[in-house]
Amino acid sequence: MITYALIFCIGSFALGLLLNLWRVVRGPRISDRILALDTMTVNAIALLILLGFALGSPIFFEVAMLFALVGFVSTVSYCRFLLRGDIIE
């Protein structure tokens, strides 16, 4: 039963990742694209954790933590660049 739930969740998050990719490509404004990239990071983290559960490998959880840190820093730097035009002052 848990394998069916994992398959459904992996499929749902993969579909969400593809829809976010569509928003990145076709977003009308740059702020929409930045928000879609941040949401893609969250979906990728969820996929990594689900793959860690499915495969029984603890390395996926560490990779998900590193991906979360890099995703947060990149979102903040994109927004800062959008607002100020400069990342490092």
Secondary structure, 3 states (H helix, E strand, C coil): CHHHHHHHHHHHHHHHHHHHHHHHHHCCCHHHHHHHHHHHHHHHHHHHHHHHHHHCCCHHHHHHHHHHHHHHHHHHHHHHHHHHCCCCC
